[in-house]
Amino acid sequence: MYFYTYVLRSGKDGKFYTGCSDNLKGRFEAHSRGRVPSTKSRRPLELVYYEACRDRKDARHRESYLKTHHGKMFLHNRLKSYLTGCKNL
């Protein structure tokens, strides 16, 4: 079983949401359908990045890291060509 750390981008405000789940497809569908309070008003959402981990603890640790200043810099560099013109990281 894998655990996923993921990053969504809001089509409404261009901002990012970072989360963690053991069911990436199901969790993304929940976000997209407005079933997650923290992203309900920010739809439509786009999955822009994810990582798979073998352990829930590792996935949660990675989620915490990606929410830090250095984690956001990592994402910006990792997605540089994809996010050209995006300034909301």
MDAnalysis code that builds the backbone (N, CA, C; Angstrom):
import MDAnalysis as mda
import numpy as np

u = mda.Universe.empty(267, n_residues=89, atom_resindex=np.repeat(np.arange(89), 3), trajectory=True)
u.add_TopologyAttr("name", ["N", "CA", "C"] * 89)
u.add_TopologyAttr("resid", np.arange(1, 90))
u.add_TopologyAttr("resname", ["MET", "TYR", "PHE", "TYR", "THR", "TYR", "VAL", "LEU", "ARG", "SER", "GLY", "LYS", "ASP", "GLY", "LYS", "PHE", "TYR", "THR", "GLY", "CYS", "SER", "ASP", "ASN", "LEU", "LYS", "GLY", "ARG", "PHE", "GLU", "ALA", "HIS", "SER", "ARG", "GLY", "ARG", "VAL", "PRO", "SER", "THR", "LYS", "SER", "ARG", "ARG", "PRO", "LEU", "GLU", "LEU", "VAL", "TYR", "TYR", "GLU", "ALA", "CYS", "ARG", "ASP", "ARG", "LYS", "ASP", "ALA", "ARG", "HIS", "ARG", "GLU", "SER", "TYR", "LEU", "LYS", "THR", "HIS", "HIS", "GLY", "LYS", "MET", "PHE", "LEU", "HIS", "ASN", "ARG", "LEU", "LYS", "SER", "TYR", "LEU", "THR", "GLY", "CYS", "LYS", "ASN", "LEU"])
u.atoms.positions = np.array([
    [0.838, -1.182, 0.000],
    [0.000, 0.000, 0.000],
    [0.884, 1.247, 0.000],
    [0.428, 2.226, -0.739],
    [1.142, 3.497, -0.804],
    [0.331, 4.589, -0.138],
    [1.036, 5.605, 0.330],
    [0.439, 6.805, 0.885],
    [0.958, 7.960, 0.045],
    [0.088, 8.883, -0.282],
    [0.429, 9.939, -1.221],
    [0.403, 11.312, -0.562],
    [1.395, 12.100, -0.892],
    [1.423, 13.510, -0.566],
    [1.130, 14.210, -1.888],
    [0.190, 15.142, -1.869],
    [-0.235, 15.747, -3.128],
    [-0.384, 17.253, -2.994],
    [-0.344, 17.912, -4.149],
    [-0.523, 19.362, -4.200],
    [-1.578, 19.670, -5.254],
    [-2.576, 20.433, -4.838],
    [-3.638, 20.875, -5.743],
    [-3.473, 22.361, -6.001],
    [-3.880, 22.770, -7.172],
    [-3.861, 24.198, -7.511],
    [-5.293, 24.632, -7.766],
    [-5.685, 25.722, -7.144],
    [-7.031, 26.254, -7.308],
    [-7.136, 27.036, -8.608],
    [-8.146, 26.703, -9.406],
    [-8.401, 27.462, -10.625],
    [-9.047, 28.804, -10.327],
    [-9.553, 28.950, -9.124],
    [-10.231, 30.181, -8.728],
    [-9.253, 31.250, -8.260],
    [-8.347, 30.877, -7.364],
    [-7.413, 31.878, -6.826],
    [-5.950, 31.587, -7.147],
    [-5.662, 30.467, -7.806],
    [-4.292, 30.135, -8.197],
    [-3.415, 29.645, -7.061],
    [-3.964, 29.541, -5.857],
    [-3.178, 29.111, -4.706],
    [-3.141, 27.593, -4.611],
    [-2.250, 27.117, -3.744],
    [-2.005, 25.691, -3.624],
    [-2.534, 25.115, -2.309],
    [-2.898, 23.859, -2.362],
    [-3.321, 23.111, -1.178],
    [-2.491, 21.835, -1.153],
    [-1.871, 21.535, -0.033],
    [-1.059, 20.330, 0.121],
    [-1.749, 19.397, 1.094],
    [-1.838, 18.126, 0.719],
    [-2.492, 17.147, 1.576],
    [-1.846, 15.783, 1.470],
    [-2.463, 14.814, 2.137],
    [-1.924, 13.466, 2.232],
    [-3.089, 12.477, 2.265],
    [-2.951, 11.332, 1.594],
    [-4.019, 10.337, 1.570],
    [-3.474, 8.986, 1.138],
    [-4.194, 7.926, 1.498],
    [-3.836, 6.593, 1.016],
    [-4.633, 6.241, -0.242],
    [-5.519, 7.146, -0.674],
    [-6.322, 6.943, -1.881],
    [-6.325, 8.250, -2.665],
    [-5.320, 8.440, -3.472],
    [-5.138, 9.707, -4.188],
    [-6.326, 10.016, -5.099],
    [-6.764, 9.045, -5.868],
    [-7.875, 9.267, -6.796],
    [-9.154, 9.644, -6.047],
    [-9.471, 8.888, -5.005],
    [-10.675, 9.161, -4.230],
    [-10.621, 10.502, -3.524],
    [-9.467, 10.842, -2.989],
    [-9.314, 12.114, -2.291],
    [-9.437, 13.276, -3.258],
    [-8.846, 13.147, -4.452],
    [-8.960, 14.211, -5.452],
    [-10.423, 14.388, -5.871],
    [-11.139, 13.291, -6.032],
    [-12.560, 13.370, -6.388],
    [-13.351, 14.075, -5.281],
    [-13.023, 13.784, -4.017],
    [-13.697, 14.452, -2.901],
    [-13.437, 15.957, -2.940],
    [-12.202, 16.350, -3.204],
    [-11.882, 17.773, -3.331],
    [-12.669, 18.380, -4.493],
    [-12.667, 17.713, -5.617],
    [-13.313, 18.231, -6.826],
    [-14.816, 18.387, -6.675],
    [-15.426, 17.522, -5.895],
    [-16.887, 17.558, -5.702],
    [-17.317, 18.452, -4.541],
    [-16.353, 19.114, -3.902],
    [-16.682, 20.036, -2.829],
    [-16.929, 19.374, -1.490],
    [-16.431, 18.170, -1.297],
    [-16.640, 17.430, -0.053],
    [-15.560, 17.686, 0.995],
    [-14.599, 18.521, 0.662],
    [-13.518, 18.871, 1.599],
    [-13.674, 20.352, 1.927],
    [-14.037, 20.672, 3.176],
    [-14.321, 22.063, 3.540],
    [-13.211, 23.061, 3.200],
    [-11.958, 22.664, 3.360],
    [-10.855, 23.611, 3.142],
    [-10.657, 23.985, 1.678],
    [-11.178, 23.206, 0.753],
    [-11.006, 23.534, -0.666],
    [-12.332, 23.726, -1.402],
    [-13.437, 23.569, -0.704],
    [-14.755, 23.638, -1.333],
    [-14.965, 24.930, -2.120],
    [-14.589, 26.053, -1.542],
    [-14.814, 27.348, -2.195],
    [-13.702, 27.714, -3.180],
    [-12.728, 26.851, -3.351],
    [-11.581, 27.164, -4.216],
    [-11.603, 26.363, -5.517],
    [-12.690, 25.673, -5.786],
    [-12.806, 24.873, -6.998],
    [-12.974, 25.764, -8.219],
    [-12.548, 25.310, -9.390],
    [-12.039, 23.969, -9.727],
    [-10.591, 23.791, -9.265],
    [-10.251, 22.538, -9.045],
    [-8.916, 22.194, -8.567],
    [-8.208, 21.297, -9.577],
    [-6.906, 21.425, -9.597],
    [-6.079, 20.641, -10.510],
    [-4.966, 19.979, -9.697],
    [-4.777, 18.693, -9.905],
    [-3.672, 17.989, -9.263],
    [-2.403, 18.334, -10.034],
    [-1.462, 19.006, -9.369],
    [-0.250, 19.449, -10.064],
    [0.992, 18.672, -9.643],
    [0.911, 17.943, -8.513],
    [2.094, 17.222, -8.047],
    [1.671, 16.173, -7.022],
    [2.361, 15.033, -7.046],
    [2.178, 14.052, -5.977],
    [3.417, 13.195, -5.839],
    [3.571, 12.632, -4.663],
    [4.662, 11.711, -4.357],
    [4.057, 10.505, -3.659],
    [4.599, 9.325, -3.911],
    [4.151, 8.098, -3.251],
    [5.169, 7.691, -2.193],
    [4.663, 7.328, -1.017],
    [5.500, 6.868, 0.091],
    [4.998, 5.495, 0.538],
    [5.873, 4.682, 1.081],
    [5.492, 3.356, 1.554],
    [4.942, 3.384, 2.976],
    [5.035, 4.503, 3.647],
    [4.653, 4.597, 5.051],
    [3.855, 5.880, 5.281],
    [2.774, 5.797, 6.048],
    [1.934, 6.971, 6.332],
    [2.743, 8.074, 7.024],
    [3.597, 7.684, 7.945],
    [4.413, 8.655, 8.677],
    [5.308, 9.435, 7.716],
    [5.898, 8.743, 6.751],
    [6.754, 9.422, 5.769],
    [5.949, 10.395, 4.917],
    [4.749, 9.991, 4.518],
    [3.902, 10.859, 3.699],
    [3.498, 12.107, 4.473],
    [3.154, 11.956, 5.734],
    [2.773, 13.102, 6.575],
    [3.980, 14.035, 6.795],
    [5.145, 13.428, 6.982],
    [6.356, 14.231, 7.148],
    [6.634, 15.035, 5.880],
    [6.465, 14.399, 4.732],
    [6.688, 15.078, 3.452],
    [5.667, 16.198, 3.251],
    [4.417, 15.951, 3.637],
    [3.380, 16.980, 3.564],
    [3.788, 18.198, 4.404],
    [4.234, 17.948, 5.616],
    [4.664, 19.042, 6.495],
    [5.815, 19.820, 5.873],
    [6.773, 19.108, 5.286],
    [7.912, 19.766, 4.651],
    [7.456, 20.647, 3.485],
    [6.571, 20.131, 2.634],
    [6.146, 20.881, 1.456],
    [5.375, 22.144, 1.824],
    [4.879, 22.226, 3.049],
    [4.169, 23.419, 3.512],
    [5.117, 24.486, 4.064],
    [6.392, 24.152, 4.213],
    [7.370, 25.109, 4.709],
    [7.894, 25.990, 3.573],
    [8.615, 27.026, 3.940],
    [9.226, 27.901, 2.933],
    [10.143, 27.100, 1.996],
    [10.986, 26.247, 2.572],
    [11.913, 25.456, 1.750],
    [11.159, 24.444, 0.888],
    [10.098, 23.887, 1.415],
    [9.280, 22.960, 0.637],
    [8.618, 23.645, -0.541],
    [8.138, 24.858, -0.330],
    [7.521, 25.617, -1.422],
    [8.551, 25.980, -2.477],
    [9.773, 26.275, -2.034],
    [10.860, 26.551, -2.989],
    [11.168, 25.289, -3.801],
    [11.184, 24.125, -3.126],
    [11.410, 22.855, -3.824],
    [10.340, 22.657, -4.902],
    [9.068, 22.850, -4.534],
    [7.986, 22.680, -5.504],
    [8.114, 23.654, -6.665],
    [8.437, 24.888, -6.352],
    [8.606, 25.891, -7.411],
    [9.681, 25.448, -8.400],
    [10.806, 24.991, -7.898],
    [11.885, 24.532, -8.775],
    [11.502, 23.257, -9.519],
    [10.802, 22.362, -8.854],
    [10.398, 21.082, -9.458],
    [9.387, 21.294, -10.575],
    [8.505, 22.274, -10.392],
    [7.424, 22.515, -11.350],
    [7.629, 23.781, -12.172],
    [8.857, 24.261, -12.209],
    [9.156, 25.550, -12.832],
    [8.564, 25.705, -14.233],
    [8.773, 24.762, -15.108],
    [8.268, 24.907, -16.469],
    [6.754, 24.814, -16.512],
    [6.165, 24.011, -15.641],
    [4.706, 23.864, -15.602],
    [4.038, 25.112, -15.047],
    [4.660, 25.717, -14.064],
    [4.049, 26.851, -13.372],
    [4.506, 28.206, -13.884],
    [5.033, 28.250, -15.070],
    [5.498, 29.514, -15.634],
    [4.396, 30.566, -15.546],
    [4.730, 31.662, -14.921],
    [3.770, 32.737, -14.766],
    [2.982, 32.682, -13.474],
    [3.101, 31.604, -12.710],
    [2.365, 31.483, -11.446],
    [3.202, 32.075, -10.324],
    [2.624, 32.994, -9.570],
    [3.371, 33.681, -8.524],
    [2.824, 33.379, -7.128],
    [1.903, 32.440, -6.991],
    [1.246, 32.195, -5.703],
    [1.818, 31.040, -4.913],
    [3.020, 30.585, -5.196],
    [3.621, 29.514, -4.394],
    [3.965, 30.077, -3.081],
])
